[in-house]
Structures are given as C-alpha cells and as structure tokens.
Amino acid sequence: MVASGNSSNRLRLSAPVYCACVALVTTLGVGVAMLLRPALAYSIRSVVGLEKPPQAAPGSFYTVRVAPLFKEHCIGCHGKSRHKAELRLDSLTGAMRGGKHGAVILAGNLKGSELVTRLTLPPGNDKAMPPSGKPPMSADEVTVIKLWIAAGASGALPVAAIKGAPAPVPKIEFPEIDEASVARARAPLAPMVKQLQARFPGVLSYESRSSADVQINASLLGRSFGDKEFAALASVRERIVWADLSGTSISDASALTLAECKHLRTLRLANTGVTDPTAQALMSLSALKSLTVVGTSLTESHLATLRSKGVRVYDGHETSSNSNATS
Amino acid sequence: MKTPRDLDVKIDEELQRQLLQAQTRRHFLQTCTSGLGALFLGAAAQKALSKDGGPPRLDFTRAPAQPLAALPPQFTAKARRVIYLHMAGAPSQLELFDHKPVLTQFDGKDCPASFMTGKRFAFITGIPKLMGTRFPFHQAGKSGAWISDRLPRLEKHIDDLCFIKSVHTDQFNHAPAQLLVQTGNARLGYPSLGSWVTYGLGTENQNLPGFIVLLSGGKTPDGGKQLWGSGFLPSVYQGVQCRSHGEPVLYLNNPPEISRPLRRRMLDAIDDINHQTHSNFGNPETISRIAQYEMAFRMQLDATDALDIRHEPAAMQALYGAKPGEASFANNCLVARRLAERDVRFIQLYHWGWDSHGDSEFYSLNVGFTDRCREIDQPIAALLADLKSRGMLDDTLVVWGGEFGRTSMRENRSGQQNPYAGRDHNPSAFTIWMAGGGVKGGMSYGETDDLGYEAVKDPVEIRDLHATMLYQLGFDHHKLNYPYQGLDQKLTGVKPARVVAQILA
C-alpha cells in the first residue's frame, strides 16, 4: 500500500506531455552529445541526409595520391581493425568525418585542419603523427596532403586538377621468387642451357634468379669464340636478352643468327670484324635498345638508321653532352 | 721416412685421443642438458620453418674450388658493376655542390649557440665563426644544378650526375666513418660493400679478382685495409689492393729463373698438400687458399696486362691526364676503366687528402683542397666520358663521396682561428653523387638547411645508400645474407633501410 500512496503523490503527466518531455530530453541529450562529439554529429547529419557522404572517384587526386599515403602511414592505428581516437582514415568518409575531437580535415583550411597540424609537428613532439618509432612521412608526402586539403579535400577532383604536386615515389617491391613458376618458364630450354653452360663455362647465365631469359658474355673468351661457337649458343636464341661479343672473332657470318635473337635488348660488338650486313640484320630486332660498335667498321648511315629506331648506338664518339670533356 | 701425410694423420689421431680423454662422465652429463636442449630447439625451429615454408633464402653456395663463380642477381639488375670513388678525408660539400647563399651572408658572424648544443666536434672549441663558401657557385647543364668553380671539367657531365645532398652519418672521425660508409658498420670486423657484392654476384672474369682496390694521394685511408676486408665472409671476397706504379701486384711476376711451367709444377705440389690438409681438417679457408693460388697463376698473365696503362693510346692517357709510372688518381681512373671493361665486379678507388681543417697549407681550403680538386677533376670527367662512349655508363654505377661533410663554421682550435681557411668534420650533412647504373642523371635529391649544416629534407642514411646500390645490382638488401653468429647478417644491418626510389631512372 505504501507504493500506491507514493504514486498518488507524484506529479501526474498526461501521455502527450510525457512524450513531449521525453522527446525534449532526448533532443537535448543528442544536441549536447553532438556538441561534445562532433564526429557523432557528422554521423547523425549524414544519416538524416544533411551531410552527403563524400565519394572518392577512381582517378581522383584523393584515390591516386592521398589514399595510398593514408594506407601506408596511418591505417595501422586509424583503420579497420584499430581506430584510435575514433578516427578512421581508410575511407574518404572516415577521413572527413573526423575523430573523437571533431573533424581533422577542414576543406580549404590548412591552418584549421588538425591532420595537417599533426603531420607537421616536429618529430619529437608527443602529438606528432605518425608517432615516433614509425617511419615519418616525407616532406613531399605532406605536401601532397596539404595541396589536396587546400584544393577542397574533394574526392572528385581529378589528379591533373592539382598543379605542382611532387611526383609520386615509385614503389619498390621485392616480390618473393616463385621458384616453381621460374622452373616452369625455364623448363623447355633448361637441358640446352645446362649443356651450353658446361661447354662454355661462365659464358651463359640466366639474367636473374627470377628470370628464364639468358645473357651471354663471350668477351671473356676473346678470339677463341667465333661464328661456330655463336651458332651453338644460338639454340637458346629466343631467350637471349643481353649479349657481349666484344673482342671475339665473330663476323658477318653470324648476322642472320643475330637477327633471330628477337628479345635481344643489349648487344656489344666492340672490336669485332662485323660490318654493314650485321647492321642490316640488326634492323629487324625490335627489342634492341643498346648497341656498342666501338672499334668496328660499321658505316654511319646504318648506325643512323638504328638510332632513328630508338637504339642507343655507342661507336666510341662522345655524345653531345660530353663533347667538351677533352677541351 | 715419414711423409707429410703420415704426420698429419698422427697429429689428427693425437688430437682425437686427447679430446676423448678430456670427456669424463661428469663432463658429459654437464653438457648434455644444454646440448639436448639445443638439439631440440634446432629441430623444432627447423620444423617450424619448413612447415610454414618460411621466406625462401637465396642460395650462394658454389663449388668449393670456384668461390668467385658468377651467380645471377635476384632480379634483373640495372648495374652490372660498381666504380666507387672514395674521397678519403671528407671533401667539403660547401665548396663543391651544396650552394648556400644564406651562409655567405652570415660569413664571419658568430655561430648560433643552437648549432653547438649536443654536438661533438673533432677540433672546434668555443664559439666558431660561420664561413661562407670560399669559391663562387653557378648553375650548369640542362638540369641547372649548382656547382662551384673547382671542378670545371666534371661540370660538363653534370647532367649525368645525381646529387644526394642530404646524406648523414653518426660518425665524426675518419676511420669509423669510412668503415660505416664502406662496411655499413663503424666497428671493425664487417664485410665491405665490395665483398658483399662479390659474394652475392661473384665475378665473370675468373682471371682477375672480383674486387680490386686502388689507392692514391700518398696515404692509405684512415680506416685501413679493413675498408676492403671481407669481415666474416670467406676471405676470398676481400678486395685485392693493386699498386698503380711499379708492379701492380707485388710478387705477381715470376722471378727470372722461374719459368711458367716450373711455377705450375710448384703450385701443383702445394695444391696436393693443401688438399690433404683440407681432407684432414675440413677448413673451407684451405679451399679459399687453393683458389687464390690458382687465381694468382691466371692473374700473372691477365692482371699485368689489365693494370698496365701503357697499353692505352697516348690520346687516351692524355684524356685522363694519366702518366705511366706515377701513383696518381688519374692513372687509377684509367685502370678502373680497363678493369670495368674486363668485367671486374667492384672497383674501389681511394684518393686521400681531403681533410681541410685549415691547420696547414696542405689541409686548407685555399690550397690543398684546390689541389685535390685539380687532381680528380680531369680524370673523373674522362672516366665518365670514356665509359659513356663505350656504352658502359648504362650498366656501371659510379659513386663519388667522402665519409662525412664539413661544418658551416670556420674551424678554430682553443679559441684561435686556424691559420688557413678550413672546416671541421660534420656528420650531419654531406653530398654524394652517383652516375650511370640506372640512376637518374641531372637531378638533386635531399636538401640541407640554409646554412648547409644539417640534412633537413629527405635525409638519406648510409644504409639507404647501400640498399639503393644493392637494388641497382639486382638485390633486395634483406636477402643478401650470410649466416654468422646465429643471424642472417646483411650489409644494411637491422635498422630499416630504404631504397631511395626517387633517384632511380
């Protein structure tokens, strides 16, 4: 009975007023939360449609230049698995939404963007990002992010729209050598390569441990290496990418065989007896990039044709940029 | 009569017997716990590795008698060989390549205190004065790179050079700093860059060493022979020092009364004994020794020819400024080209005398430094031109640099300014350049501050340089390993090293 007595003493609210009160308190609560937690405000605004979640277009400056930097330097702590300070940088939405203390990127406002502040703090500072012990962002990388924010931090702006961005750093990767696939690629000619390696020790080798292409360095054998020997090596001609035949007794008799080394990129024929028929034969080598003919009697007209096909021809004459070296 | 073979066996048996006698039951029990533990751990580790496959390791084993046999690189290489021009004593970057007009404005002013705190100097004490560059700078080539007037001939090749202006080190004395540059470690006992490269790639020309060292400037660099030592790698990978005047390799030629066949018979006899020793003791260094005798025999013909610049036409000698019979940097540059042509893998030149403190005329910027510049200017220009005209600059990586930089301050000692203009050692910034070997020509990478005192933009560690050089030679620097002291040792050590991708063509 005590309970019923208590309830009768309480202020009685009609249902609509009660509902209105609850709604007011909730709105106030959410409002305060939104004030205190800007990230929440952002989420709520985007849920009710006030904030359009930014879209990252393929080929945009963000996708091509900025996102890879976030991926490399930031998402270990601000990504899918961990989101320190409630900040996620693994999507444009996350980046624009910000973290516990609000937006970290203010479009067009470098000074106000916390992200820029953190990236540019001196390395020893507690608040500097990436934190000490992690590889720092290079000056160029920070510049890329700054340029993007200054230009409006958009996900749509194409790469070419932002001028003056430092060139991206080529990515150096060290793929593991897939021994099985290398062995497969080498298999058709492997017995032949082995046999030739035994016959010409040190002359024939694979270009690398991850390649089935071969190179031949016959210059080590000097005059004792000639057309006959080259013909023997030519059984692997489709795999030869690099050949140094300098100082050997090779002659124009090998011209046709040379012309069949379709993948030859570099050919050195210094101090050999080859003449124009060889140069003629080389015209058909579309992969040829570099040709050395120092000490041969190839005529300039043929060499000029090769040059015009994009082959760097070295004939012992100094090229234009060093023509004054002897003066 | 006892043959040497009997004697060996006797010694062997005797050692075996003594060892067994030393093993008491207590001894056995004492060691067997740790021994068994080690066995277990070894087996477990092996199993764990084989189970998840582990990263495959590169195999560098070769036939014992062919320790220098060529091996393919890990990936397609941009550079096939290296010519490293080390300027021992550390040339001033502020007088050659690092143009600092602001420093010139502050010439003669007291050095800011912030420059001195936390720094150690070889000689500077008290408050030194800032000193602007002693020589005028100008821009050159299509790239517009800045260069002083000291190297007018090298300047013609400026569009082939890639300057790294933000190299820094943590060593401020010559010997450890040279060791750091050449072995990746400031302490003794580590293999040099050339040794690592020869170990990884071997050498194609079996009639010459794979790693040759040439000295000039009148003095061995402070780091000593350890700079081209093989450290814990087999000694066959150490650099072979050749002399640039007189006999290139001492005692290489047969004395007049010894004919080549007689020498061969002698070597065969030594070979026999060495093989016996090896079968008894199994020390791989014995095989190294046999291989070295054999190489010396082959070198008697080839090295003498390769190292003799009298075989070069007079015009070529004149291009380099080389004079047969002299011990000069010019001669060494010409020899370097001859060696590169013969597929020597790593050619290391040291030119001594760059330690421009200003304490004497020789070690001054006004006199000694200028002389050194004159000594290297024409030969390096000629080397680059020569390599280029022969199509060899594309696959030869040429590196030029010292072991640290020099201070933005004029050196003073105990409050007294040195009699000549000079600068103290500065580990915080120096310039190294590379050319050829797949490196971008006509570019500068990294920057120092306005006074040229510290590397501020894109700093490059010595280990980054090493990683980059190995990359150009076709290696992931993590994978060029040698197992030693329980670790897969590598040139770049344990701290993270990066390939400086920005400078690669």
HADDOCK unambig.tbl for C-alpha pairs under 7 A between the chains (distance, minus, plus):
assign (segid A and resid 138 and name CA) (segid B and resid 458 and name CA) 6.46 0.50 0.50
assign (segid A and resid 139 and name CA) (segid B and resid 457 and name CA) 6.59 0.50 0.50
assign (segid A and resid 139 and name CA) (segid B and resid 458 and name CA) 6.98 0.50 0.50
assign (segid A and resid 169 and name CA) (segid B and resid 501 and name CA) 6.42 0.50 0.50
assign (segid A and resid 169 and name CA) (segid B and resid 502 and name CA) 5.78 0.50 0.50
assign (segid A and resid 170 and name CA) (segid B and resid 501 and name CA) 5.93 0.50 0.50
assign (segid A and resid 170 and name CA) (segid B and resid 502 and name CA) 6.86 0.50 0.50
assign (segid A and resid 172 and name CA) (segid B and resid 501 and name CA) 6.72 0.50 0.50
assign (segid A and resid 174 and name CA) (segid B and resid 476 and name CA) 6.23 0.50 0.50
assign (segid A and resid 202 and name CA) (segid B and resid 204 and name CA) 6.34 0.50 0.50
assign (segid A and resid 206 and name CA) (segid B and resid 72 and name CA) 6.18 0.50 0.50
assign (segid A and resid 207 and name CA) (segid B and resid 72 and name CA) 6.13 0.50 0.50
assign (segid A and resid 207 and name CA) (segid B and resid 76 and name CA) 6.21 0.50 0.50
assign (segid A and resid 208 and name CA) (segid B and resid 72 and name CA) 4.69 0.50 0.50
assign (segid A and resid 208 and name CA) (segid B and resid 73 and name CA) 4.86 0.50 0.50
assign (segid A and resid 208 and name CA) (segid B and resid 74 and name CA) 5.47 0.50 0.50
assign (segid A and resid 208 and name CA) (segid B and resid 75 and name CA) 5.15 0.50 0.50
assign (segid A and resid 208 and name CA) (segid B and resid 76 and name CA) 5.33 0.50 0.50
assign (segid A and resid 209 and name CA) (segid B and resid 72 and name CA) 5.75 0.50 0.50
assign (segid A and resid 209 and name CA) (segid B and resid 73 and name CA) 6.01 0.50 0.50
assign (segid A and resid 209 and name CA) (segid B and resid 74 and name CA) 4.90 0.50 0.50
assign (segid A and resid 209 and name CA) (segid B and resid 75 and name CA) 6.36 0.50 0.50
assign (segid A and resid 210 and name CA) (segid B and resid 74 and name CA) 6.35 0.50 0.50
assign (segid A and resid 210 and name CA) (segid B and resid 75 and name CA) 5.98 0.50 0.50
assign (segid A and resid 220 and name CA) (segid B and resid 205 and name CA) 6.51 0.50 0.50
assign (segid A and resid 292 and name CA) (segid B and resid 390 and name CA) 6.62 0.50 0.50
assign (segid A and resid 292 and name CA) (segid B and resid 391 and name CA) 5.97 0.50 0.50
assign (segid A and resid 294 and name CA) (segid B and resid 390 and name CA) 6.46 0.50 0.50
assign (segid A and resid 314 and name CA) (segid B and resid 389 and name CA) 5.81 0.50 0.50
assign (segid A and resid 314 and name CA) (segid B and resid 390 and name CA) 5.78 0.50 0.50
assign (segid A and resid 314 and name CA) (segid B and resid 391 and name CA) 5.33 0.50 0.50
assign (segid A and resid 315 and name CA) (segid B and resid 389 and name CA) 6.76 0.50 0.50
assign (segid A and resid 315 and name CA) (segid B and resid 390 and name CA) 6.90 0.50 0.50
assign (segid A and resid 316 and name CA) (segid B and resid 389 and name CA) 4.63 0.50 0.50
assign (segid A and resid 316 and name CA) (segid B and resid 390 and name CA) 5.45 0.50 0.50
assign (segid A and resid 317 and name CA) (segid B and resid 389 and name CA) 5.73 0.50 0.50
assign (segid A and resid 318 and name CA) (segid B and resid 385 and name CA) 6.74 0.50 0.50
assign (segid A and resid 318 and name CA) (segid B and resid 389 and name CA) 5.14 0.50 0.50
assign (segid A and resid 319 and name CA) (segid B and resid 389 and name CA) 6.87 0.50 0.50
assign (segid A and resid 321 and name CA) (segid B and resid 157 and name CA) 6.91 0.50 0.50
assign (segid A and resid 322 and name CA) (segid B and resid 156 and name CA) 6.09 0.50 0.50
assign (segid A and resid 322 and name CA) (segid B and resid 157 and name CA) 6.13 0.50 0.50
assign (segid A and resid 322 and name CA) (segid B and resid 385 and name CA) 6.20 0.50 0.50
assign (segid A and resid 324 and name CA) (segid B and resid 156 and name CA) 6.85 0.50 0.50
assign (segid A and resid 325 and name CA) (segid B and resid 153 and name CA) 6.16 0.50 0.50
assign (segid A and resid 325 and name CA) (segid B and resid 156 and name CA) 6.34 0.50 0.50
assign (segid A and resid 325 and name CA) (segid B and resid 381 and name CA) 6.52 0.50 0.50
assign (segid A and resid 325 and name CA) (segid B and resid 382 and name CA) 6.83 0.50 0.50
assign (segid A and resid 326 and name CA) (segid B and resid 319 and name CA) 6.09 0.50 0.50
